[in-house]
């Protein structure tokens, strides 16, 4: 898997993720994967439940107009070298 116009990797969750969410919401959508470096190196997510809650809260409270109706926060866990990565956001 590589980054593209509709696939974005984030090493960790930060509030700057809002820029990517807005960009996807204003184009054809896409997936944001948290726990993966830009070079596709898997680093994992320590507490996926906390990150998922923070992403949902940030998107709900930080973006107007509301994007929650087009936002899907799915957890995809794939073991790779004993690390895990999570797809926790998809905009359609």
Buried (B, 14 or more C-beta within 10 A) or exposed (E): EEBEEBBBBBBEBEEEBBEBBBBBBEEEBBBBBBBBEEEEEBBBBEEBEEBBEBBBEBBEEEBEEEBEEEBEBEEEEEEEEEBBBBBBBBBE
